Amino acid sequence: MASSSSSGLTFKLHPLVIVNISDHYTRVKSQTNGCSDGGPPSPPPRVYGCVIGVQRGRTVEIFNSFELLYDPVTQSLDRAFIEKKQELYKKVFPHFYILGWYSTGSDAEESDMQIHKALMDINESPVYVLLNPSINPAQKDLPVTIYESELHVIDGIPQLIFVCSSYTIETVEAERISVDHVAHLKPSDGGSAATQLAAHLTGIHSAIKMLNSRIRVLHHYLVAMQKGEIPCENSLLRQVSSLLRRLPAIESEKFQDDFLMEYNDTLLIAYLAMFTNCSSTMNELVDKFNTAYDRHSRRGGRTAFI
């Protein structure tokens, strides 16, 4: 397998594709683990699917994906299923075409080339998207690799091999909202809304603390420059001036009025919530007392109210 592609194509990958592949792998892995009878752990399963999108000139943009029916025994694809899915997608997205396929694993295998060649009658130069499901805390990049196929002469024999291609993540507004929603979902370990609020406020506090420390560094630098301890650099002063103009001005009279108005509204909402809670508690207490008082009255006549 060659190190990098020489086709000159530019690949743009949308987050929906990564989410679909991850969801596909998670479901298959859960079903595989659920069917095990306490024996030795089975190797991680591999999942297969098609990626669809558009190609404009030298730019290939992968928008979505769907699963494939693959028989690992015969190593064949269900062509009728692919044609049916392609026809359904054409009705909704007439500009989308099958650009290639995806799978999971740490690296491309020799058997992957058979699937790759089987899709060449649909797309003469299919794309192979490989997702590595293993967790590596030290890895900073996404565990996704995009491969192209190139014809190379090896030992005098022309052979198709996989070559790596670079890509960028492309998002639209709907995808950004969806990914943000998934990132802020309630955790499955029973975390409450208060826990999520605390985590959110902790992140804001850390950001404000970092901003404060950076502003202090600039302040100390300017003070030292004013005292003549360090030489004056006009280019750096212009950059600092431009940066400070971006900071919100919180000393204006309008800011004070808006801040006090919002602060008073927040206090009013808090007081109303407290009064509502107290009223609800009082109503529950009165209902319980009335129930108990009526019960005693029916048993033995009138009961003195203390």
C-alpha positions as CSV (number, residue, x, y, z in Angstrom):
1,M,0.0,0.0,0.0
2,A,1.5,3.3,-1.1
3,S,1.9,6.2,1.4
4,S,-0.3,8.9,-0.3
5,S,-2.5,9.3,-3.4
6,S,-1.4,11.1,-6.5
7,S,-4.8,11.6,-8.0
8,G,-5.1,15.3,-6.9
9,L,-8.7,14.8,-5.7
10,T,-9.9,16.9,-2.7
11,F,-12.1,14.9,-0.3
12,K,-14.7,16.5,2.0
13,L,-16.2,14.3,4.7
14,H,-19.4,15.2,6.5
15,P,-19.9,14.2,10.2
16,L,-23.1,12.3,9.4
17,V,-21.0,9.6,7.7
18,I,-18.8,9.1,10.8
19,V,-21.9,8.9,13.0
20,N,-23.6,6.4,10.7
21,I,-20.5,4.1,10.6
22,S,-20.1,4.3,14.4
23,D,-23.7,3.6,15.0
24,H,-23.6,0.6,12.6
25,Y,-20.6,-0.8,14.3
26,T,-22.0,-0.3,17.8
27,R,-25.3,-2.1,17.0
28,V,-23.5,-5.1,15.4
29,K,-21.1,-5.3,18.3
30,S,-23.9,-5.2,20.8
31,Q,-25.8,-8.0,19.0
32,T,-22.6,-10.1,18.8
33,N,-21.8,-9.7,22.5
34,G,-25.5,-10.5,23.4
35,C,-25.4,-13.7,21.4
36,S,-22.2,-15.0,23.1
37,D,-22.7,-17.9,25.6
38,G,-19.9,-17.1,28.0
39,G,-17.2,-18.5,25.7
40,P,-13.9,-16.7,24.7
41,P,-14.4,-13.2,23.5
42,S,-15.0,-13.0,19.8
43,P,-12.9,-10.7,17.6
44,P,-14.4,-7.3,16.9
45,P,-16.9,-7.5,14.0
46,R,-16.5,-5.7,10.7
47,V,-19.3,-3.8,9.2
48,Y,-19.8,-2.7,5.6
49,G,-21.7,0.0,3.8
50,C,-21.8,2.4,0.9
51,V,-20.9,6.1,1.0
52,I,-22.9,8.5,-1.2
53,G,-22.3,12.1,-2.2
54,V,-21.4,14.3,-5.2
55,Q,-18.3,15.0,-7.2
56,R,-17.8,18.4,-8.6
57,G,-14.6,18.5,-10.8
58,R,-11.7,17.5,-8.6
59,T,-13.7,17.8,-5.3
60,V,-15.4,14.8,-3.8
61,E,-17.9,15.5,-1.1
62,I,-19.2,12.6,1.0
63,F,-22.6,13.4,2.5
64,N,-24.2,10.2,3.7
65,S,-24.0,6.4,3.9
66,F,-26.1,3.3,4.1
67,E,-25.4,-0.3,5.2
68,L,-24.6,-3.2,2.9
69,L,-25.6,-6.8,3.0
70,Y,-22.3,-8.7,2.8
71,D,-21.9,-12.4,3.1
72,P,-18.5,-13.1,4.7
73,V,-18.6,-16.8,3.7
74,T,-19.0,-16.2,-0.1
75,Q,-17.4,-12.7,0.2
76,S,-20.2,-11.3,-2.0
77,L,-22.5,-8.3,-1.9
78,D,-26.2,-8.3,-2.3
79,R,-26.4,-6.4,-5.6
80,A,-30.2,-6.2,-5.6
81,F,-30.1,-4.5,-2.2
82,I,-27.6,-1.9,-3.5
83,E,-29.7,-1.1,-6.6
84,K,-32.8,-0.8,-4.5
85,K,-31.2,1.6,-2.0
86,Q,-29.6,3.6,-4.8
87,E,-33.0,4.0,-6.5
88,L,-34.6,5.1,-3.2
89,Y,-31.9,7.7,-2.6
90,K,-32.2,9.0,-6.2
91,K,-35.9,9.8,-5.5
92,V,-35.0,12.0,-2.5
93,F,-31.5,13.2,-3.5
94,P,-31.2,13.1,-7.3
95,H,-27.7,14.5,-7.3
96,F,-26.2,11.9,-4.9
97,Y,-24.2,9.0,-6.4
98,I,-22.5,6.0,-4.8
99,L,-18.9,7.2,-4.4
100,G,-17.6,4.1,-2.7
101,W,-17.9,2.0,0.5
102,Y,-16.9,1.9,4.1
103,S,-15.7,-0.6,6.6
104,T,-14.2,-0.8,10.1
105,G,-10.8,-2.0,11.2
106,S,-7.3,-0.8,12.1
107,D,-6.0,-1.2,8.5
108,A,-7.1,-2.2,5.0
109,E,-7.0,-5.9,4.5
110,E,-6.4,-8.0,1.3
111,S,-10.0,-9.2,1.2
112,D,-11.1,-5.5,1.0
113,M,-9.8,-5.3,-2.5
114,Q,-12.4,-7.9,-3.6
115,I,-15.3,-5.7,-2.4
116,H,-13.6,-2.7,-3.9
117,K,-13.4,-4.3,-7.3
118,A,-17.0,-5.5,-7.0
119,L,-18.2,-1.9,-6.8
120,M,-16.2,-0.7,-9.8
121,D,-19.1,-1.4,-12.1
122,I,-21.1,1.2,-10.2
123,N,-18.2,3.7,-9.8
124,E,-15.1,3.1,-11.8
125,S,-12.9,4.7,-9.1
126,P,-14.6,4.0,-5.7
127,V,-13.5,5.5,-2.4
128,Y,-12.8,3.4,0.6
129,V,-13.6,5.0,4.0
130,L,-12.1,3.0,6.9
131,L,-13.1,3.7,10.6
132,N,-10.9,2.4,13.3
133,P,-13.2,1.6,16.3
134,S,-10.4,0.9,18.8
135,I,-9.9,3.7,21.3
136,N,-6.5,5.4,21.5
137,P,-6.4,8.2,24.1
138,A,-3.1,9.5,22.7
139,Q,-4.5,10.0,19.2
140,K,-5.5,13.5,18.4
141,D,-6.9,13.1,14.9
142,L,-10.1,11.3,13.8
143,P,-9.7,7.5,13.5
144,V,-10.9,7.7,9.9
145,T,-8.8,7.0,6.8
146,I,-9.9,7.5,3.2
147,Y,-8.3,5.2,0.6
148,E,-8.2,5.4,-3.2
149,S,-7.2,2.6,-5.6
150,E,-4.3,3.1,-8.0
151,L,-2.8,0.7,-10.5
152,H,0.9,0.1,-9.7
153,V,3.4,-2.3,-11.3
154,I,4.8,-4.6,-8.7
155,D,7.3,-7.3,-9.7
156,G,6.4,-6.6,-13.3
157,I,2.7,-7.3,-12.7
158,P,0.1,-4.5,-12.7
159,Q,-1.9,-4.6,-9.4
160,L,-4.5,-2.4,-7.7
161,I,-3.4,-1.2,-4.3
162,F,-4.9,1.1,-1.7
163,V,-3.3,4.6,-1.2
164,C,-4.2,7.0,1.5
165,S,-5.8,10.3,0.7
166,S,-6.1,13.5,2.8
167,Y,-9.5,14.9,3.6
168,T,-11.2,17.7,5.5
169,I,-14.4,17.8,7.6
170,E,-17.2,19.7,6.0
171,T,-20.4,20.6,7.9
172,V,-23.6,22.4,7.3
173,E,-25.8,24.1,9.8
174,A,-28.1,21.2,10.4
175,E,-25.2,18.8,11.0
176,R,-23.6,21.3,13.5
177,I,-26.8,21.4,15.5
178,S,-27.2,17.6,15.4
179,V,-23.6,17.0,16.5
180,D,-23.9,19.6,19.3
181,H,-27.1,17.9,20.4
182,V,-25.4,14.4,20.5
183,A,-22.5,15.9,22.4
184,H,-24.8,17.3,25.1
185,L,-27.0,14.2,25.5
186,K,-27.8,13.0,29.0
187,P,-25.2,10.4,30.0
188,S,-26.3,6.8,30.3
189,D,-24.8,6.5,33.8
190,G,-27.7,8.3,35.4
191,G,-26.3,11.8,35.2
192,S,-28.9,14.4,36.0
193,A,-29.6,17.8,34.5
194,A,-27.8,19.4,37.5
195,T,-24.6,17.4,36.6
196,Q,-24.8,18.7,33.0
197,L,-25.3,22.2,34.2
198,A,-22.3,21.9,36.5
199,A,-20.2,20.6,33.6
200,H,-21.3,23.4,31.4
201,L,-20.6,26.1,34.0
202,T,-17.2,24.5,34.7
203,G,-16.3,24.8,31.1
204,I,-17.4,28.5,31.0
205,H,-15.4,29.2,34.2
206,S,-12.3,27.6,32.7
207,A,-12.6,29.7,29.5
208,I,-13.0,32.9,31.5
209,K,-10.1,32.0,33.7
210,M,-7.9,31.3,30.7
211,L,-9.0,34.7,29.1
212,N,-8.2,36.5,32.4
213,S,-4.7,34.9,32.5
214,R,-3.9,35.9,28.9
215,I,-5.1,39.5,29.5
216,R,-2.8,39.7,32.6
217,V,0.1,38.6,30.5
218,L,-0.6,41.4,28.0
219,H,-1.0,43.9,30.9
220,H,2.3,43.0,32.5
221,Y,4.0,43.2,29.1
222,L,2.6,46.7,28.4
223,V,3.5,47.9,31.9
224,A,7.1,46.6,31.5
225,M,7.3,48.3,28.1
226,Q,6.0,51.6,29.5
227,K,8.6,51.5,32.3
228,G,11.4,50.9,29.7
229,E,12.3,47.4,30.9
230,I,11.8,45.9,27.5
231,P,12.1,47.6,24.1
232,C,9.1,49.0,22.4
233,E,7.8,47.2,19.3
234,N,5.2,49.1,17.3
235,S,4.0,46.0,15.3
236,L,3.3,44.1,18.5
237,L,1.5,47.1,20.0
238,R,-0.7,47.3,17.0
239,Q,-1.6,43.6,17.4
240,V,-2.4,44.1,21.1
241,S,-4.5,47.1,20.3
242,S,-6.5,45.2,17.7
243,L,-7.0,42.3,20.1
244,L,-8.2,44.6,22.9
245,R,-10.8,46.2,20.6
246,R,-12.4,42.8,20.3
247,L,-12.9,42.5,24.1
248,P,-16.4,43.5,25.2
249,A,-16.6,47.0,26.7
250,I,-18.2,46.5,30.2
251,E,-17.7,50.0,31.6
252,S,-20.3,51.7,29.5
253,E,-23.6,53.0,30.9
254,K,-25.6,50.9,28.5
255,F,-23.9,47.8,29.7
256,Q,-24.7,48.6,33.3
257,D,-28.4,49.2,32.5
258,D,-28.7,46.0,30.5
259,F,-26.8,44.0,33.2
260,L,-29.0,45.3,36.0
261,M,-32.2,44.6,34.1
262,E,-31.1,41.1,33.3
263,Y,-30.0,40.5,36.8
264,N,-33.3,41.8,38.2
265,D,-35.2,39.6,35.8
266,T,-33.2,36.6,37.0
267,L,-33.9,37.4,40.6
268,L,-37.6,37.8,39.9
269,I,-37.8,34.5,38.2
270,A,-36.0,32.9,41.1
271,Y,-38.4,34.5,43.6
272,L,-41.5,33.4,41.6
273,A,-40.1,29.8,41.4
274,M,-39.6,29.9,45.2
275,F,-43.1,31.2,45.8
276,T,-44.6,28.6,43.5
277,N,-42.7,25.8,45.3
278,C,-43.9,27.1,48.7
279,S,-47.5,27.4,47.5
280,S,-47.4,23.8,46.1
281,T,-46.0,22.5,49.4
282,M,-48.6,24.4,51.4
283,N,-51.4,23.0,49.2
284,E,-50.2,19.5,49.7
285,L,-50.1,20.0,53.5
286,V,-53.6,21.4,53.5
287,D,-54.9,18.5,51.4
288,K,-53.3,16.0,53.8
289,F,-54.7,17.8,56.8
290,N,-58.2,17.9,55.3
291,T,-58.1,14.2,54.4
292,A,-57.0,13.3,58.0
293,Y,-59.5,15.7,59.6
294,D,-62.4,14.3,57.5
295,R,-61.4,10.7,58.4
296,H,-61.4,11.5,62.2
297,S,-64.8,13.3,61.9
298,R,-66.4,10.3,60.3
299,R,-65.1,8.0,63.0
300,G,-66.0,9.8,66.2
301,G,-67.6,13.1,65.7
302,R,-66.0,16.5,65.7
303,T,-62.3,16.8,66.6
304,A,-60.8,20.0,68.0
305,F,-58.5,21.9,65.7
306,I,-55.2,22.7,67.3
